[in-house]
Amino acid sequence: MNTLEFSVLLFAVSGLAGFLGALTGLGGGVVLVPALTLFFGVDVKYAIGASLVSVIATSSGAAAAYVREGFSNIRVGMFLEIATSLGAIGGAYLAGVVTTSFIFIVFGIVLIYSAWLSFQRRHQEEHRSETPNRISKVLKLDGSYPAPDGSQISYCAEQPIWGFGVMGIAGVLSGLLGIGSGAVKVIGMDHVMSLPFKVSTTTSNFMIGVTAAASAGIYFSRGYIDPALATPVMLGVLGGSLIGARHLMDAKVKALRTVFALTIVALGVEMLYKGVMGGK
């Protein structure tokens, strides 16, 4: 396979990753890192570096559309981004001292556990808190989003302190694994803070770019961002995320959860197996 063929194939795979990332709030990195390491044979730390660049592209491509359409909650996103940015910096430094096998194993566990939590979530899309948390009221962590019939569905975040803690963990995983931590962010907002699933996924897309940027500089300084690898990945993810953003409005929540869970559990098993086998 020559360089052109490799770049075209990488662009196509990245486009699919961006599409799934925009639809589910995962961020393209959760698909890209396993794809680059398992199928393209890229060293995991270079894969993480390229993934972080693509995560920023995913956020830029999808977040603007979601904010314009009224799905993303900017106030919730900025509140939680304090925790994720600090965690991402710590995770990026941690990545420089741990082994490749450890990164694979942690990646696999995180993905499988996230899939399990996604299946456990039982509340309906129109769920909203009857007794808003006092902190949520003070910080105005409420909002509404458009329903398919044109009406507005109101909601208010629950347990913001617990959600903030989960986002700190998400930030560490982002810096360590290069996934933008969209999987954990969606679980934190959906499962812990009881936000509607579409609000969780779109707000996650709004946040992941900032989280990735917080750790990308550290990877760049260590030489783990290769422009020849990162460029087709970034362009592919950006295109895929724009297409995914256009399909979110009409997507069924049950279908989104199914895509979310099945995709990451399959990749999680592969990454866990590779980690146990010593990264080979």
C-alpha positions as CSV (number, residue, x, y, z in Angstrom):
1,M,0.0,0.0,0.0
2,N,1.5,3.3,-1.1
3,T,1.2,6.6,0.8
4,L,-1.8,7.9,-1.2
5,E,-3.8,4.7,-0.7
6,F,-2.9,4.7,3.0
7,S,-4.1,8.3,3.3
8,V,-7.4,7.7,1.4
9,L,-8.2,4.6,3.5
10,L,-7.3,6.5,6.7
11,F,-9.5,9.4,5.5
12,A,-12.5,7.0,5.0
13,V,-12.1,5.3,8.3
14,S,-11.8,8.7,10.0
15,G,-15.0,9.9,8.3
16,L,-16.9,6.9,9.8
17,A,-15.4,7.6,13.2
18,G,-16.4,11.3,13.0
19,F,-19.9,10.3,11.9
20,L,-20.4,8.0,14.9
21,G,-18.7,10.5,17.2
22,A,-21.1,13.3,16.3
23,L,-24.2,11.1,16.6
24,T,-23.3,9.5,19.9
25,G,-21.2,12.2,21.6
26,L,-18.3,9.8,21.8
27,G,-15.9,11.9,19.8
28,G,-14.1,10.3,16.9
29,G,-11.2,9.3,19.0
30,V,-13.0,6.4,20.7
31,V,-13.1,4.7,17.3
32,L,-9.9,6.1,15.8
33,V,-7.4,5.0,18.4
34,P,-8.4,1.3,18.2
35,A,-8.7,1.5,14.4
36,L,-5.2,3.1,14.1
37,T,-3.6,0.6,16.4
38,L,-5.5,-2.6,15.6
39,F,-5.9,-2.2,11.9
40,F,-3.2,0.2,10.7
41,G,-0.4,-0.8,13.1
42,V,0.2,2.7,14.4
43,D,2.0,3.1,17.7
44,V,-0.6,3.9,20.3
45,K,1.0,7.2,21.4
46,Y,1.1,8.5,17.9
47,A,-2.5,7.3,17.4
48,I,-3.5,9.2,20.6
49,G,-1.8,12.3,19.2
50,A,-3.6,12.1,15.9
51,S,-6.8,11.3,17.8
52,L,-6.6,14.4,19.9
53,V,-6.3,16.6,16.8
54,S,-9.3,14.8,15.3
55,V,-11.3,15.3,18.5
56,I,-10.8,19.0,18.2
57,A,-12.0,18.8,14.6
58,T,-15.1,16.8,15.7
59,S,-16.0,19.3,18.3
60,S,-15.6,22.2,15.9
61,G,-17.6,20.4,13.2
62,A,-20.6,19.3,15.3
63,A,-20.8,21.7,18.2
64,A,-21.6,24.8,16.1
65,A,-24.6,23.0,14.5
66,Y,-25.8,21.7,17.9
67,V,-25.6,25.1,19.6
68,R,-27.5,26.7,16.7
69,E,-30.2,24.2,16.9
70,G,-30.7,24.6,20.6
71,F,-29.5,21.2,21.8
72,S,-26.2,22.0,23.6
73,N,-26.3,23.5,27.0
74,I,-23.3,25.9,27.0
75,R,-23.6,26.8,30.7
76,V,-23.5,23.1,31.7
77,G,-20.6,22.5,29.3
78,M,-18.5,25.4,30.7
79,F,-19.1,24.4,34.3
80,L,-18.0,20.8,33.7
81,E,-15.1,21.8,31.4
82,I,-13.2,23.2,34.4
83,A,-12.9,19.7,35.7
84,T,-12.2,18.0,32.4
85,S,-9.5,20.4,31.4
86,L,-7.6,20.0,34.7
87,G,-7.9,16.3,34.4
88,A,-6.7,16.2,30.8
89,I,-3.5,18.0,31.7
90,G,-2.8,15.4,34.4
91,G,-3.7,12.5,32.1
92,A,-1.4,13.7,29.4
93,Y,1.6,13.8,31.8
94,L,0.6,10.4,33.1
95,A,0.7,9.0,29.6
96,G,4.4,9.7,29.4
97,V,5.2,7.3,32.3
98,V,2.9,4.3,31.9
99,T,3.3,1.4,29.6
100,T,1.5,0.8,26.3
101,S,-0.1,-2.4,27.7
102,F,-1.5,-0.4,30.6
103,I,-3.0,2.2,28.2
104,F,-4.7,-0.6,26.2
105,I,-6.1,-2.3,29.3
106,V,-7.5,1.0,30.7
107,F,-9.0,1.9,27.4
108,G,-10.7,-1.5,27.1
109,I,-12.1,-1.4,30.6
110,V,-13.4,2.2,30.2
111,L,-15.2,1.4,26.9
112,I,-16.8,-1.8,28.2
113,Y,-18.0,-0.2,31.4
114,S,-19.3,2.8,29.5
115,A,-21.3,0.5,27.3
116,W,-22.8,-1.3,30.3
117,L,-23.8,1.9,31.9
118,S,-25.4,3.0,28.7
119,F,-27.6,-0.1,28.6
120,Q,-28.5,0.4,32.3
121,R,-30.0,3.9,31.8
122,R,-33.8,3.7,32.0
123,H,-35.1,7.2,32.0
124,Q,-36.9,8.5,29.0
125,E,-35.7,11.3,26.7
126,E,-38.3,13.7,28.1
127,H,-37.2,13.1,31.7
128,R,-36.7,16.3,33.8
129,S,-36.1,16.9,37.4
130,E,-39.1,17.6,39.6
131,T,-37.0,19.1,42.4
132,P,-34.0,20.9,41.0
133,N,-30.7,20.8,43.0
134,R,-29.9,24.0,44.8
135,I,-26.5,24.2,43.2
136,S,-28.0,23.7,39.8
137,K,-30.5,26.5,40.5
138,V,-27.7,28.9,41.6
139,L,-25.5,28.0,38.6
140,K,-28.6,28.0,36.3
141,L,-27.8,24.5,35.0
142,D,-31.2,24.1,33.3
143,G,-32.5,24.6,29.9
144,S,-34.7,23.2,27.1
145,Y,-34.3,21.6,23.8
146,P,-36.5,21.2,20.7
147,A,-38.8,18.2,20.3
148,P,-39.6,16.8,16.8
149,D,-43.0,18.5,17.0
150,G,-41.5,21.9,17.4
151,S,-42.2,22.2,21.2
152,Q,-39.6,22.8,23.9
153,I,-38.8,20.1,26.5
154,S,-37.4,21.6,29.8
155,Y,-34.9,19.9,32.1
156,C,-32.6,20.7,35.0
157,A,-29.3,19.0,35.9
158,E,-29.2,16.9,39.0
159,Q,-26.2,16.1,41.3
160,P,-23.9,18.7,39.7
161,I,-21.1,18.0,42.3
162,W,-21.0,14.3,41.4
163,G,-21.1,15.2,37.7
164,F,-18.2,17.5,38.2
165,G,-16.2,14.7,39.8
166,V,-17.0,12.3,37.0
167,M,-15.8,14.9,34.5
168,G,-12.5,15.2,36.3
169,I,-12.0,11.4,35.7
170,A,-13.2,11.9,32.1
171,G,-10.5,14.5,31.7
172,V,-7.7,12.2,33.0
173,L,-8.9,9.5,30.6
174,S,-8.9,12.0,27.7
175,G,-5.3,13.0,28.3
176,L,-4.2,9.4,28.9
177,L,-6.1,7.8,26.0
178,G,-6.7,10.6,23.5
179,I,-10.4,9.8,23.2
180,G,-11.8,13.2,24.1
181,S,-13.5,11.3,26.9
182,G,-16.9,11.7,25.2
183,A,-18.0,8.2,26.3
184,V,-17.5,9.0,30.0
185,K,-18.9,12.6,29.6
186,V,-22.1,11.3,28.0
187,I,-22.4,8.7,30.8
188,G,-21.8,11.4,33.4
189,M,-24.4,13.8,32.1
190,D,-26.9,11.2,31.2
191,H,-26.5,8.7,34.1
192,V,-25.3,11.0,36.9
193,M,-26.8,14.4,36.1
194,S,-30.0,13.0,34.5
195,L,-29.8,15.2,31.5
196,P,-31.7,14.1,28.3
197,F,-29.6,11.9,26.1
198,K,-29.6,14.3,23.1
199,V,-28.5,17.2,25.4
200,S,-25.8,14.9,26.9
201,T,-24.4,13.9,23.5
202,T,-24.5,17.4,22.0
203,T,-23.0,19.1,25.1
204,S,-20.3,16.4,25.1
205,N,-19.4,17.4,21.5
206,F,-19.2,21.0,22.6
207,M,-16.8,20.1,25.4
208,I,-14.5,17.5,23.9
209,G,-12.6,20.0,21.8
210,V,-11.5,22.1,24.8
211,T,-10.6,18.9,26.7
212,A,-8.5,17.6,23.9
213,A,-6.8,21.0,23.4
214,A,-5.7,20.9,27.0
215,S,-3.6,17.8,26.5
216,A,-2.7,18.0,22.8
217,G,0.0,20.6,23.5
218,I,1.8,18.1,25.8
219,Y,1.7,15.4,23.1
220,F,2.9,17.8,20.5
221,S,5.9,18.9,22.7
222,R,6.8,15.2,23.0
223,G,6.7,14.7,19.2
224,Y,3.7,12.3,19.2
225,I,1.7,14.4,16.7
226,D,2.7,13.4,13.2
227,P,1.3,15.8,10.5
228,A,1.3,13.1,7.8
229,L,-0.9,10.9,10.1
230,A,-3.0,13.7,11.8
231,T,-4.0,15.6,8.6
232,P,-6.1,12.9,6.8
233,V,-7.5,11.8,10.2
234,M,-8.5,15.4,11.0
235,L,-10.1,16.0,7.6
236,G,-12.0,12.7,7.6
237,V,-13.3,13.2,11.1
238,L,-14.4,16.8,10.4
239,G,-16.4,15.7,7.3
240,G,-18.0,12.8,9.1
241,S,-18.9,14.9,12.1
242,L,-20.7,17.4,10.0
243,I,-22.8,14.7,8.3
244,G,-23.5,13.1,11.7
245,A,-24.7,16.4,13.1
246,R,-27.3,16.8,10.4
247,H,-28.8,13.3,11.2
248,L,-29.0,13.8,15.0
249,M,-32.3,15.7,15.0
250,D,-34.3,12.8,13.4
251,A,-32.4,10.0,15.2
252,K,-34.2,7.8,17.7
253,V,-32.7,7.8,21.2
254,K,-32.9,4.0,21.4
255,A,-31.0,3.7,18.2
256,L,-28.4,6.2,19.4
257,R,-27.9,4.2,22.6
258,T,-27.6,0.9,20.7
259,V,-24.9,2.4,18.3
260,F,-23.1,3.9,21.3
261,A,-23.0,0.7,23.3
262,L,-22.3,-1.9,20.6
263,T,-19.6,0.2,19.0
264,I,-17.6,0.8,22.1
265,V,-18.0,-2.7,23.6
266,A,-16.6,-4.3,20.5
267,L,-13.6,-2.0,20.4
268,G,-13.2,-2.3,24.2
269,V,-12.9,-6.1,23.9
270,E,-10.2,-5.7,21.2
271,M,-8.2,-3.2,23.1
272,L,-8.4,-5.2,26.4
273,Y,-7.2,-8.3,24.5
274,K,-4.3,-6.5,23.0
275,G,-3.4,-5.0,26.4
276,V,-3.4,-8.4,28.0
277,M,-1.2,-9.8,25.2
278,G,1.3,-7.1,25.9
279,G,0.3,-4.6,23.2
280,K,1.1,-7.0,20.4
